[in-house]
């Protein structure tokens, strides 16, 4: 049984990770909770009365009984808190984005190597059975790819969450903590792209929080591209696109956020005689599986379409099960620090073209 400490008890922890951990109660025990809002940590802790409650992350990290730390705090604190956790000998699951800068990625890698612990990044879409089946299909015929595309268009998450879930929220986070987090975020933004304001800053923020899913899935499905052919944004940064050079084919990328309450997230590979596509639903309503669609010719004039999913199991549960296997069997997660660093490399190349 691995004991888990949760740093950041907002909606991602409440709706995604804590239910997954409770589903895997034969493998994990939620032993400690931390949030800067006492209202939130007490509210979440009410249903986990055995878990200790903290408003100071460093206090939680000093708990010797913890085996794993989940980081679902603001992006700017992912790297420093993950490094601190690993220095305490704790394994970590870092929600995406792993960090905000390449320098932080290198610091994370060095800390992990020194500590000899497991670090896994929260790309839950890559653990979806439909996606892994797609990877097997595409890998078997990699030389037959003509074109690929990945993308995501979503509306406000609140439009889905408010009608399906009750989230404990608090307005009692200390003012100095809010200022400190904003300053940390702005400093990392300046380090990464030279500015913390304007449309380019919005694009980079969305890349870290949304597009890292799509780019990460693209890399597992197709490998790392040779380069970025173009990148552009419109709509003051709310919509952007790019094209990646894979030598024999191009992968187009597109994303945007509007006011329509839906999730349209996909990866698609067009091969000679077959199209393989995976579609994802919102993660905020659990057990909605990713769907695999395979389109092939049927006679000269028609097509046959196969669509389905191997399981209705939630990808977050698979993600946590994989972490347990990595810790108990000494395995390297496929969503490792080195793997996640490649997202930041591609983001830097894209930002250079905007």
Secondary structure, DSSP 8 states (H G I E B T S, - for coil): -EEEEEE--SHHIIIIIHHHHHHTTTTEEEEEEE-S-HHHHHHHHTT-TTSEEES-HHHHHT-TT--EEEE-S-GGGHHHHHHHHHHTT-EEEEESSS-SSHHHHHHHHHHHHHHT--EEEE-GGGG-HHHHHHHHHHHHTGGGEEEEEEEEEE--HHHHHHHH------S-S-HHHHHHHHHHHHHHHHHHHS-SSSHHHHHHHHIIIIIHHHHHHHHHHH---SEEEEEEEEGGGTEEEEEEE-SSSEEEEEEEE-SSS-EEEEEEEEETTEEEEEEE--TTSTT---EEEEEEEETTTEEEEEEE-S----HHHHHHHHHHHHHHHT---SS-HHHHHHHHHHHHHHHHH-
